[in-house]
Amino acid sequence: MAAGRRVKIWHYLLAVVLLCVIVLAIYVVHLDRIVTTQFEGRRWTLPAQVYAAPQELYAGEDLSAPDLEHELQRLQYRRVDHLDRPGSYSRQGDHFQVSLRATRFSDEARAAMVLNVASSGAGITALTDITGKDVAIARLEPLLIGSIFPIHGEDRIVVTPAQVPPMLPAALKAVEDRNFDSHLGIDPLGVLRALWVDARSGQLEQGGSTLTQQLVKNYFLDSRRTAGRKLREAIMAVLLEVHFSKTDIMTAYINEIQLGQDGDRAIRGFGLASQFYFGKPLVELDVAQVATLVAVARGPSYYDPRRHPDRALKRRNVVLGLMAEQKIIPAADAQEAEAKPLGVMGRGSGGYYPAYLDLVRRTLRRDYREQDLTEAGLTVFTNLEPRTQELAEKILERELTRLDHLHKNNKGAPLEGSVVVTAPQSGDVTAVIGGREAGFDGFDRALDARRPIGSLVKPFVYLAAIETGRYNPASIIQDIPVDIKIPGSPDWQPENFEHDINGPIPMVKGLARSLNLATINLGMDIGLDTVRHSLQRFGIEEDPPRIPSLLLGTFGLTPLDVAQLYTGLANGGFKTNLRAVSAVLAADGKALKAFNLDVAPVAQPDAVFAVQMMMEQVIQRGTGVAAQSILPTGIVVAGKSGTSSDLRDSWFAGFSGNAVAVVWVGYDDDRVTGLTGSAGALGVWDRLLTAIGPTSVSSVMPESLHPVSIDFKTGYLPAPNCSPDPVTVYVPLSFTPPEAPAGCTVFGAKPEPSLLDKAGKWIQGITH
């Protein structure tokens, strides 16, 4: 009886074991199918990579030797005594020899080449190739400024084995998996050795998981640490080894492993990590930099070289020691590398511009599906100029700090600001700053902050008036009190900023001095709809409000909206849709879409020319006169200040021959700043244009106009010993300004303030 029972028990146990084997076999087959189908047909999500405009080099380019070296260093070129590989340069005085990297532009692919550049204080004087042959024009490779990654946040740059320095896989094996070339996915001896090494050192120096297991964990599994997950990991690691070569597994590991976190995006793979930490292609990394990335692979958060540099440095030196021990590098090279600092870039210093990327995303979403942007490996070329962007960021921060200190701001958050810069002829957006912390991916004031534009609207009021044919810059308009009845509301009785009344004045003075009463009387005479239509023609998408205060800019626009308007003025009355993106290429390099120049005439050229000349007077004798002490001598620019009611928003917008710049300064919570446009935003605007290197506005005078000289305060023709302030304006051929009355008796206008009075008012404005 007992023997029969034992037999039954054994049969039962055998049945259970057989069932477990069958279940395990089915489970293994299931995992095998997952491994083979997903890994063999793997398609990494490849976010669109976004690049800045390349820096062009040619004889005559205004790029001094220090500026050229700065551009090379921005692209992480190494300065060496003798060129050794692409991505390096040598310098002897003002002469450079540059080993340019192979790169893909929007219109061509260029092989690596050596370029000789002669420069001087005035700019580039000569370009030749390695044979001494003249080169008409060359381009540095475009700077990678970011990517458009999916909502789950994975970002990567996929690299091929040819793009990987040989020491990287060797170092990974030495540190993480010494038996990688011989094991079948799991390495029990490696686990025991890691435990022994870690126990002796008292810290985590070696891991027990193989590279294959780490890849499985990253590629197929979640982060839970359970026995079931570890079993699944081990089985899948063995299956991966059965079906795929060691080269395939190593390549996948190098492209898949997480190596950092940047806000919402996970830095996946060594290709992107090389750019993220060092700003250069993976193949160009030196021994110390490769060791740093291998160190980070052990724990991207724990060994973050920016947040925990001491910890990362210590781990990097452990890696270097293991590389020397395994004969991957000579001991002398390891010692030399250990003496180097980590050398990682500051966050954002490699060229991460969130506000500009925000504009790029919005542009692309008009033509591409979100999935295409985040997974299809597109290459996006933009019009961002890193030098202009960098200058704008530094100047905005410096001026806001100065203004905070000047006004002793201690009642809340500091002043904020925004800048947009465009190229007038093309509409290319060359710089966008969405806030004081330009590298912070937060609220984008350049694109989303709609604030009252104040007197920035006035050039369009004057333009609309001139286009009626009834007015020109010498026409007499009335700067007198206004009382407008508004049903259901108190009468509207605005005043000039200085609470003065100037009486009859020429139009040029009304715009240059930004006189509210003169502008309102003029605007009401031509009609609100005429002004609204003028704004819409230049690119305002929504309908401006049909209320009298429209004439003083009480409606809100973003800095990008204002840039659209003012680019049209700078461009002679041709609306040019602003362009952040220049071209898009598919993953295979095929051109998908070129964002061509889109230009349409929207205003009469003679009227725009007349307004441009009046805007030059804003700088020469109006609300922008303080800029003359900052701008280069002899440079002619045009602009307009803007101040919202109660001094809450400070604006300045204007243009030189080569740049349109719009600046806003204010508080996010709409507190009073105490700053006019001239006392706040102008200080950023004039310094930025000066740093860019402005050329003079040089519009061609239409044949329908001719220049005349009038008295700025009265509009009369100058008379001998009578007109102390003549100004040149451009009027129709048939128009002749009136002559001054005998004895220079002027309409009763009050005398112009002296230069001393003007200076006092300006100082009072900036210290208000």
Summary of the structure (lengths in Angstrom):
residues: 768
radius of gyration: 33.6
end to end distance: 108.5
largest distance: 143.8
contacts: 2563
relative contact order: 0.08
helix: 41%
strand: 19%
